[in-house]
Amino acid sequence: MQITASMVKELRERTGSGMMECKKALQETDGNIEVAIENMRKAGMAKADKKSGRIAAEGRVVIEISDDGKTAAVVEVNCETDFLSGGDEFISFVTAIAKTALANKPADIAALSDMTLDGSTETVEEARKEKIAKIGENMQLRRFEILETTTGSFGSYLHGSRMGVLVEMDFGDKSSGNAELIKDVAMHIAASNPICVSEADVPADVLEKEKEILRAQALESGKPADIVEKMLTGRIRKYLAEITLLGQSFVKDPDKTVETLLSDAGATVKNFVRYEVGEGIEKKQENFADEVAAQMNA
């Protein structure tokens, strides 16, 4: 069967694939567009599986808040290059995943991956694999978090596309929150990276590990045990102030702590989430001089 330009055009519009790939697929199926689409999808899934091991440490953080302001979702999706992460197609994909998470409140990544992507008939996982096959980069839905509130308000701050902070704040008896204050606190969290809200929230293992380190440092001074314990108490107090949101000096006014800032406004921070793209992912370090030398020697 003769493969016409209109057939290739239709297949391109329906799959988003290149012209030559579409022409080849039609030739292999004797012009049957439906079979060509099915074969291309199967091939695409295989390509996506092969790319799944490649490091994806770039990407984007997206935050979505429900219309009633009572539910919020923050999502991180990774890709291989910052060029792709800034493209409209990738942005739309991540935003759709965040909306899917917000609407369905999945329990984990596996559950979210099996859900129908917002604005699509495909699941999140099917859409992910198709985009990998089409674009040629590995993409990973890395993590997400859902926060819900009954009395509080949500606010957020996005630092470009690489960092996002979601804050839940309670204003007590006040009927409405202070959007500017929530954003200021979110910006502070982005800049200062506290690990939790207050001292009571510090994980016991984290605190114990720090005590061991500080105690060992204090003992090296050769001072008596009672003096060492006093030194340890002071250093732990300083450490807790550095890692807790309430203990930190407010970035816009270092003369006051965040705790004082909130107290003056009659507000409390109930929870927060801070995502930074690629944090904790071990990136491959490229040495281009060594790479060129190796190629020349080969």
Sine and cosine of phi, psi and omega as CSV:
sin_phi,cos_phi,sin_psi,cos_psi,sin_omega,cos_omega
0.00,0.00,0.68,-0.74,0.01,-1.00
-0.96,0.29,0.76,-0.65,0.02,-1.00
-1.00,-0.02,0.92,-0.40,-0.07,-1.00
-1.00,-0.05,0.29,-0.96,0.02,-1.00
-0.89,0.46,-0.59,0.81,-0.01,-1.00
-0.92,0.39,-0.56,0.83,0.04,-1.00
-0.93,0.38,-0.69,0.73,0.03,-1.00
-0.89,0.45,-0.66,0.75,-0.01,-1.00
-0.88,0.47,-0.70,0.72,0.00,-1.00
-0.89,0.46,-0.68,0.73,-0.01,-1.00
-0.92,0.40,-0.62,0.79,0.04,-1.00
-0.89,0.46,-0.69,0.73,-0.02,-1.00
-0.91,0.41,-0.55,0.84,-0.06,-1.00
-1.00,0.09,-0.37,0.93,-0.06,-1.00
-0.90,-0.44,-0.38,0.93,-0.06,-1.00
0.97,0.23,0.16,0.99,-0.04,-1.00
-1.00,0.06,0.18,-0.98,-0.03,-1.00
-0.95,0.32,0.31,-0.95,-0.08,-1.00
-0.89,0.45,-0.72,0.69,-0.05,-1.00
-0.92,0.39,-0.59,0.80,0.04,-1.00
-0.90,0.43,-0.64,0.77,0.02,-1.00
-0.92,0.38,-0.67,0.74,0.00,-1.00
-0.89,0.46,-0.68,0.73,0.01,-1.00
-0.89,0.45,-0.68,0.74,-0.01,-1.00
-0.89,0.45,-0.62,0.78,0.02,-1.00
-0.94,0.34,-0.61,0.79,0.03,-1.00
-0.90,0.44,-0.62,0.79,-0.02,-1.00
-0.95,0.33,-0.37,0.93,-0.02,-1.00
-0.93,-0.36,0.25,0.97,0.01,-1.00
0.82,0.57,0.63,0.78,0.11,-0.99
1.00,0.06,0.07,1.00,0.00,-1.00
-0.99,0.16,0.97,-0.25,-0.10,-1.00
-0.91,0.42,-0.67,0.74,-0.05,-1.00
-0.90,0.44,-0.68,0.73,0.03,-1.00
-0.93,0.38,-0.60,0.80,0.03,-1.00
-0.88,0.48,-0.68,0.73,0.02,-1.00
-0.89,0.46,-0.69,0.72,0.00,-1.00
-0.89,0.46,-0.69,0.72,0.00,-1.00
-0.91,0.41,-0.62,0.79,0.00,-1.00
-0.93,0.37,-0.59,0.80,0.03,-1.00
-0.92,0.40,-0.66,0.75,0.03,-1.00
-0.89,0.45,-0.69,0.72,0.01,-1.00
-0.91,0.42,-0.62,0.79,0.01,-1.00
-0.90,0.44,-0.66,0.75,0.02,-1.00
-0.89,0.45,-0.62,0.78,0.02,-1.00
-0.91,0.42,-0.67,0.74,0.04,-1.00
-0.89,0.45,-0.66,0.76,-0.01,-1.00
-0.89,0.45,-0.65,0.76,0.02,-1.00
-0.90,0.44,-0.61,0.79,0.00,-1.00
-0.92,0.39,-0.53,0.85,-0.04,-1.00
-1.00,0.09,-0.11,0.99,-0.13,-0.99
-0.91,0.42,-0.35,0.94,-0.01,-1.00
-1.00,0.05,-0.13,0.99,-0.03,-1.00
-0.98,0.22,0.60,-0.80,-0.07,-1.00
-0.92,0.38,0.79,-0.61,0.05,-1.00
-0.85,-0.53,1.00,-0.10,-0.08,-1.00
-0.90,-0.43,-0.02,1.00,0.13,-0.99
-1.00,-0.07,-0.15,-0.99,0.05,-1.00
0.66,-0.76,-0.49,-0.87,-0.15,-0.99
-0.44,-0.90,0.56,-0.83,0.13,-0.99
-0.95,-0.31,0.74,-0.67,0.03,-1.00
-0.79,-0.61,0.65,-0.76,0.03,-1.00
-0.85,-0.52,0.74,-0.67,0.06,-1.00
-0.82,-0.57,0.70,-0.71,0.03,-1.00
-0.86,-0.52,0.71,-0.70,-0.05,-1.00
-0.90,0.44,0.34,-0.94,-0.03,-1.00
-0.87,0.50,-0.55,0.84,0.00,-1.00
-1.00,0.07,-0.04,1.00,0.07,-1.00
0.96,0.28,0.22,0.98,-0.08,-1.00
-0.98,-0.22,-0.18,0.98,0.01,-1.00
-0.70,-0.72,0.60,-0.80,0.00,-1.00
-0.59,-0.81,0.50,-0.87,0.01,-1.00
-0.74,-0.67,0.66,-0.75,0.12,-0.99
-0.83,-0.56,0.73,-0.69,-0.12,-0.99
-0.73,-0.69,0.63,-0.78,0.16,-0.99
-0.87,-0.49,0.80,-0.60,0.10,-0.99
-0.84,-0.54,0.74,-0.67,-0.07,-1.00
-0.97,-0.25,0.45,-0.90,0.13,-0.99
-0.62,-0.78,-0.09,-1.00,-0.09,-1.00
-1.00,-0.01,-0.47,0.88,-0.09,-1.00
-0.76,-0.65,0.51,-0.86,0.06,-1.00
-0.95,0.32,-0.37,0.93,0.06,-1.00
-0.89,0.46,-0.72,0.70,0.01,-1.00
-0.92,0.38,-0.64,0.77,-0.07,-1.00
-0.89,0.46,-0.38,0.93,0.01,-1.00
-1.00,-0.06,0.00,1.00,-0.03,-1.00
-0.99,0.15,0.47,-0.88,-0.05,-1.00
-0.87,0.50,-0.61,0.79,-0.05,-1.00
-0.91,0.41,-0.68,0.73,0.00,-1.00
-0.93,0.38,-0.67,0.75,0.03,-1.00
-0.86,0.50,-0.70,0.71,0.01,-1.00
-0.89,0.45,-0.62,0.79,-0.01,-1.00
-0.90,0.43,-0.75,0.66,-0.02,-1.00
-0.91,0.42,-0.65,0.76,0.03,-1.00
-0.88,0.48,-0.67,0.75,0.03,-1.00
-0.90,0.44,-0.60,0.80,0.04,-1.00
-0.91,0.42,-0.68,0.74,0.01,-1.00
-0.89,0.46,-0.65,0.76,0.02,-1.00
-0.92,0.39,-0.60,0.80,0.05,-1.00
-0.90,0.44,-0.70,0.71,0.02,-1.00
-0.90,0.44,-0.68,0.74,-0.02,-1.00
-0.89,0.46,-0.68,0.74,-0.07,-1.00
-0.97,0.26,-0.52,0.85,-0.15,-0.99
-0.94,-0.34,-0.27,0.96,0.02,-1.00
0.76,0.65,0.85,0.53,-0.01,-1.00
-0.91,0.40,0.38,-0.92,-0.05,-1.00
-0.98,0.18,-0.52,0.85,-0.06,-1.00
-0.38,-0.93,-0.02,-1.00,-0.03,-1.00
-0.87,0.50,-0.67,0.74,-0.02,-1.00
-0.87,0.49,-0.68,0.73,0.00,-1.00
-0.92,0.40,-0.67,0.74,0.01,-1.00
-0.91,0.42,-0.63,0.77,-0.01,-1.00
-0.89,0.46,-0.50,0.87,-0.03,-1.00
-1.00,0.06,-0.10,0.99,-0.03,-1.00
-0.99,0.11,0.46,-0.89,0.04,-1.00
-0.93,0.36,0.81,-0.58,-0.04,-1.00
-0.91,0.42,0.69,-0.72,0.01,-1.00
-0.79,0.61,0.79,-0.61,0.02,-1.00
0.98,0.20,0.22,0.98,-0.05,-1.00
-0.68,-0.73,0.21,-0.98,0.11,-0.99
-0.98,-0.21,-0.08,1.00,-0.01,-1.00
-1.00,-0.09,0.33,-0.94,0.13,-0.99
-0.98,0.22,0.25,-0.97,0.05,-1.00
-0.85,0.53,-0.68,0.74,-0.02,-1.00
-0.92,0.39,-0.66,0.75,0.04,-1.00
-0.89,0.46,-0.69,0.72,0.01,-1.00
-0.90,0.43,-0.63,0.78,0.01,-1.00
-0.88,0.48,-0.74,0.67,-0.04,-1.00
-0.92,0.40,-0.61,0.80,0.02,-1.00
-0.91,0.42,-0.62,0.79,0.02,-1.00
-0.94,0.35,-0.59,0.81,0.07,-1.00
-0.89,0.46,-0.71,0.71,0.00,-1.00
-0.90,0.44,-0.62,0.79,-0.05,-1.00
-0.97,0.25,-0.70,0.71,-0.13,-0.99
-1.00,0.00,-0.53,0.85,0.04,-1.00
1.00,-0.06,0.18,0.98,0.06,-1.00
-0.88,-0.47,0.55,-0.83,0.12,-0.99
-0.94,0.35,0.65,-0.76,0.08,-1.00
-0.73,-0.68,0.65,-0.76,-0.02,-1.00
-0.70,-0.71,0.76,-0.65,0.19,-0.98
-0.98,0.20,0.98,-0.21,-0.18,-0.98
-0.99,0.10,-0.74,0.68,-0.08,-1.00
-0.27,-0.96,0.30,-0.95,0.09,-1.00
-0.39,-0.92,0.29,-0.96,0.08,-1.00
-0.55,-0.84,0.63,-0.78,0.05,-1.00
-0.92,-0.39,0.77,-0.64,0.10,-1.00
-0.88,-0.47,0.64,-0.77,0.06,-1.00
-0.78,-0.63,0.56,-0.83,0.00,-1.00
-0.66,-0.75,0.48,-0.88,0.06,-1.00
-0.95,-0.32,-0.56,0.83,-0.04,-1.00
-0.89,-0.47,-0.22,0.98,-0.09,-1.00
-1.00,-0.06,-0.11,-0.99,0.04,-1.00
-0.77,-0.64,0.51,-0.86,0.04,-1.00
-0.97,-0.24,0.58,-0.82,0.14,-0.99
-0.60,-0.80,0.34,-0.94,-0.05,-1.00
-0.55,-0.83,0.27,-0.96,0.08,-1.00
-0.56,-0.83,0.77,-0.63,0.07,-1.00
-0.92,-0.40,0.84,-0.54,0.06,-1.00
-0.99,-0.13,1.00,-0.08,-0.14,-0.99
0.89,0.45,-0.70,-0.71,0.03,-1.00
-0.93,-0.37,-0.10,1.00,-0.17,-0.99
-1.00,-0.08,-0.25,0.97,-0.02,-1.00
-0.64,-0.77,0.69,-0.72,0.04,-1.00
-0.67,-0.74,0.65,-0.76,0.02,-1.00
-0.79,-0.61,0.76,-0.65,0.07,-1.00
-0.89,-0.45,0.78,-0.63,-0.06,-1.00
-0.82,-0.57,0.71,-0.71,0.14,-0.99
-0.96,-0.29,0.86,-0.51,-0.07,-1.00
-0.79,-0.61,0.62,-0.79,0.02,-1.00
-0.92,-0.38,0.74,-0.67,-0.02,-1.00
-0.94,-0.33,0.38,0.92,0.08,-1.00
0.90,0.44,-0.80,-0.60,-0.08,-1.00
-0.98,0.19,-0.14,0.99,-0.02,-1.00
-0.94,0.35,0.66,-0.75,-0.09,-1.00
-0.95,0.32,-0.47,0.88,0.00,-1.00
-0.67,-0.74,0.46,-0.89,-0.04,-1.00
-0.99,0.10,0.05,-1.00,0.02,-1.00
-0.97,-0.26,0.99,-0.16,-0.09,-1.00
-0.88,0.48,-0.60,0.80,-0.01,-1.00
-0.91,0.41,-0.65,0.76,0.01,-1.00
-0.91,0.42,-0.69,0.73,0.01,-1.00
-0.87,0.50,-0.69,0.73,0.00,-1.00
-0.91,0.41,-0.64,0.77,0.03,-1.00
-0.87,0.49,-0.68,0.74,0.00,-1.00
-0.93,0.37,-0.62,0.78,0.04,-1.00
-0.89,0.45,-0.66,0.75,0.04,-1.00
-0.91,0.42,-0.62,0.79,0.04,-1.00
-0.88,0.47,-0.70,0.71,0.00,-1.00
-0.88,0.47,-0.65,0.76,0.03,-1.00
-0.87,0.50,-0.66,0.75,-0.06,-1.00
-0.98,0.19,-0.62,0.79,-0.17,-0.99
-0.98,-0.21,-0.26,0.96,0.11,-0.99
0.79,0.62,0.83,0.55,0.11,-0.99
-0.92,0.38,0.44,-0.90,-0.01,-1.00
-1.00,-0.03,-0.28,0.96,0.02,-1.00
-0.29,-0.96,0.06,-1.00,-0.08,-1.00
-0.96,0.26,-0.81,0.58,-0.12,-0.99
-0.73,-0.69,0.11,-0.99,0.00,-1.00
-0.86,0.51,-0.59,0.81,-0.03,-1.00
-0.90,0.43,-0.35,0.94,-0.04,-1.00
-1.00,-0.03,-0.13,0.99,-0.04,-1.00
-0.92,0.39,0.82,-0.58,0.01,-1.00
-0.85,0.53,0.66,-0.75,-0.07,-1.00
-0.86,0.51,-0.63,0.77,-0.03,-1.00
-0.93,0.38,-0.58,0.82,0.03,-1.00
-0.91,0.42,-0.71,0.70,-0.01,-1.00
-0.91,0.41,-0.67,0.75,-0.02,-1.00
-0.91,0.41,-0.63,0.77,0.02,-1.00
-0.90,0.44,-0.66,0.75,0.01,-1.00
-0.92,0.40,-0.62,0.78,0.04,-1.00
-0.88,0.48,-0.65,0.76,0.02,-1.00
-0.88,0.47,-0.69,0.72,-0.01,-1.00
-0.91,0.42,-0.73,0.68,-0.03,-1.00
-0.92,0.39,-0.58,0.81,0.03,-1.00
-0.91,0.41,-0.67,0.74,0.03,-1.00
-0.88,0.47,-0.66,0.75,0.03,-1.00
-0.90,0.43,-0.65,0.76,-0.02,-1.00
-0.93,0.38,-0.61,0.79,-0.01,-1.00
-0.91,0.41,-0.48,0.88,0.01,-1.00
-0.91,0.42,-0.31,0.95,0.01,-1.00
-0.95,0.32,-0.30,0.95,0.00,-1.00
0.98,0.18,0.12,0.99,-0.02,-1.00
-0.98,0.22,0.34,-0.94,0.03,-1.00
-0.86,0.51,0.38,-0.92,-0.08,-1.00
-0.85,0.53,-0.65,0.76,-0.03,-1.00
-0.92,0.39,-0.59,0.81,0.05,-1.00
-0.93,0.36,-0.62,0.78,0.02,-1.00
-0.87,0.49,-0.66,0.75,-0.01,-1.00
-0.92,0.40,-0.61,0.79,0.06,-1.00
-0.91,0.41,-0.65,0.76,0.05,-1.00
-0.89,0.46,-0.66,0.75,-0.01,-1.00
-0.90,0.44,-0.67,0.74,0.00,-1.00
-0.86,0.51,-0.71,0.71,-0.01,-1.00
-0.91,0.41,-0.65,0.76,-0.03,-1.00
-0.94,0.33,-0.58,0.81,0.06,-1.00
-0.91,0.41,-0.65,0.76,0.03,-1.00
-0.87,0.50,-0.68,0.73,0.02,-1.00
-0.92,0.40,-0.67,0.75,0.00,-1.00
-0.88,0.48,-0.71,0.70,0.00,-1.00
-0.90,0.44,-0.59,0.81,0.04,-1.00
-0.91,0.41,-0.53,0.85,-0.04,-1.00
-0.97,0.24,-0.54,0.84,-0.12,-0.99
-0.98,-0.19,-0.18,0.98,-0.01,-1.00
-0.97,-0.23,0.62,-0.79,-0.01,-1.00
-0.84,0.55,-0.74,0.67,-0.07,-1.00
-0.91,0.41,-0.48,0.88,-0.04,-1.00
-0.99,0.10,-0.29,0.96,-0.07,-1.00
-0.97,0.25,0.49,-0.87,0.13,-0.99
-0.96,0.28,0.72,-0.69,-0.04,-1.00
-0.91,0.40,0.77,-0.64,-0.12,-0.99
-0.89,0.47,-0.51,0.86,-0.02,-1.00
-1.00,0.06,-0.22,0.98,0.04,-1.00
-0.44,-0.90,0.99,0.14,-0.09,-1.00
-0.87,0.49,-0.20,0.98,0.01,-1.00
-0.97,0.24,-0.18,0.98,0.03,-1.00
-0.78,-0.63,0.50,-0.87,0.06,-1.00
-0.99,0.13,0.26,-0.97,0.07,-1.00
-0.89,0.45,-0.56,0.83,0.03,-1.00
-0.87,0.49,-0.68,0.73,0.03,-1.00
-0.92,0.40,-0.67,0.74,0.02,-1.00
-0.84,0.55,-0.73,0.68,-0.03,-1.00
-0.93,0.36,-0.65,0.76,0.00,-1.00
-0.88,0.48,-0.66,0.75,0.01,-1.00
-0.89,0.46,-0.49,0.87,-0.03,-1.00
-1.00,-0.08,-0.03,1.00,-0.05,-1.00
0.91,0.41,0.58,0.82,-0.07,-1.00
-0.83,-0.56,0.38,-0.92,0.10,-0.99
-0.70,-0.71,0.58,-0.82,0.09,-1.00
-1.00,-0.03,0.86,-0.51,-0.02,-1.00
-1.00,0.04,-0.56,0.83,-0.09,-1.00
-0.23,-0.97,0.35,-0.94,0.15,-0.99
-0.41,-0.91,0.40,-0.92,0.08,-1.00
-0.76,-0.65,0.75,-0.66,0.04,-1.00
-0.82,-0.57,0.90,-0.44,0.04,-1.00
-0.92,-0.40,0.73,-0.69,0.14,-0.99
-0.84,-0.54,0.79,-0.62,-0.09,-1.00
-0.84,0.54,0.78,-0.63,0.12,-0.99
0.98,0.19,-0.02,1.00,-0.03,-1.00
-0.89,0.46,0.75,-0.66,-0.01,-1.00
1.00,0.05,-0.14,0.99,0.04,-1.00
-1.00,0.00,0.80,-0.60,0.01,-1.00
-0.98,0.19,0.90,-0.43,-0.03,-1.00
-1.00,-0.01,0.56,-0.83,0.07,-1.00
-0.96,0.29,0.80,-0.59,0.01,-1.00
-1.00,0.01,0.90,-0.44,-0.02,-1.00
-1.00,0.03,0.75,-0.66,0.14,-0.99
-0.90,-0.44,0.99,-0.12,-0.15,-0.99
-0.93,0.36,-0.49,0.87,0.04,-1.00
-0.90,0.43,-0.71,0.70,0.04,-1.00
-0.91,0.42,-0.60,0.80,-0.01,-1.00
-0.90,0.43,-0.69,0.73,0.01,-1.00
-0.92,0.40,-0.66,0.75,0.02,-1.00
-0.88,0.47,-0.66,0.75,0.00,-1.00
-0.89,0.45,-0.65,0.76,0.01,-1.00
-0.91,0.41,-0.62,0.78,0.00,-1.00
-0.92,0.39,-0.64,0.77,0.00,-1.00
-0.93,0.37,-0.53,0.85,0.02,-1.00
-0.94,0.34,0.00,0.00,0.00,0.00
